[in-house]
């Protein structure tokens, strides 16, 4: 190869690299201002997708599908698609093409709005030492034998009561000297073990034998709550459960928290995981969890 050919080869390589970097910068800049239409959730080793500007890639983690972005799902590939506006999930099997449109909401929405807008709208909760916060169930729940969780101080045991808010004469379910997590079925009660469908309850927690209530929340079981409903176990189902829970009006905040707390770290640090964690941590007033999630949000690399 001549000296001139070597020089031109070097120039070509530099130009190609610069073009690639510029292209990635433009993609990232666009992503920072484009709403998300849906999320691609890998469900097995055959979960693949092909962007319009790249080759087919294997999906290991949830990936946002932004409004107006075209993707191809190749033959033999299958994945779960979670719609950003409703939290609804559907199974997608290739070969097929995806091109979804999503308008920018008037106010920041956890799963739709560009992440910079969400970060700019967050108000950090007030920090209070030794505060007990009930994290599940909170708001609404689809579980009739829910797992009760709360922020507990190291070495401290607690008394827990679950009362029927609609009937003060019904004896509360009680557990003494316990720590989280606590299954509802483990509380002492003369009643049936599970909660009732479409019914209001109140959870009260105090330090063991204390006279002051440390935390309390009201919750409502959903009309479709069933004893058979169980928290999922796979990452794909857990993150889908969390997305569906925050999309519910009112939110199933505690159900979302439970699902998110079971995610593997790499799934929790994905863009979808971070968006869900931001929403739930803000709703529950978990200052430390919000700090951790904000750090993860700023570390995200937009594809």
C-alpha positions, 0 to 999 in steps of 0.5 A: 500500500502506498503512502498516499493510500495509507493517508486516505485510509486514515482520513476515511476511518476518522471521518467514519468514526466522526460520523458515527459519533455525530449520529449517536449524539443526534440520536441522544439529543432527539431522545432527550426531547422525544416522548416514549411510546412503549417499552420492549421487554425481553422474555427469553433468549430469542428477544431481538429487535432491529432499529432502522439504522442498525443491525438486529440486536439481542435484548437483555434489558428493557428498551424504550421505543420512542414516538416515531421510532421504527423497529423490526422484530425479526422472525423467531423473536418474541418479546413483551411490549408495555404501552407507556400511556396505559401500562398495558402489556402485550406479547409481540412475535416476529416478523413484524414492524413497530412504529408507534406515536405518542404525544407529549403530555401537558404535565410530566408522566412517569413512563412517557415524558422525556427523562430530563423533564421528569427529573426537572419536575421532581420535588424531594421529600422532607427528611425526618430521622427514624420515620417509619414509612409503610411501603406496601400495601399502599393505595390500592392492591390486587392482593388479598393476602398482601405482603406488608413492608415498611422502613424498619430501624435496625434492631427494632421490632414492631407491632402491626394491626390491620383494621377493617375501616368500614366496620369498627366492630370487626377485630383487627388482625394483629402481629406483635414484635415483628419485622418486615416483610410480614405476610397478612396470613401471619397476623392473628385474627378470628376472621378469615385470613385474606382481605375482602374484595373492594373493601377499605382497610387501615394498616397501623404500625408502632414500635413494639409495646409503644403507645404512639402509632409510628405509621398508618395508611389506608388501602382499598382492595381492587374489584378484581383482587383474588386470593390466587393473585401472587407477586410474579417472579421473573424480571419481565413479569415483575417490571410489567406488574410495576408498570401496570400498578403505577398506571392504575388510577388510583395507583397501586403504589405498594404493589409497584414497590414490591415488584420493583424491590424484587428486580435484579440490579441491572433491570432496576437500573434500566431506563424503565426501572429508573422511571418506575422507581422515581415515581414510586419513591416520590409517591411514598416519600422515600428520600434515600431511595429517591437519591439512589434512583436520581443517581442512576437516572443521571448515569443512564446512557440513552441508546 
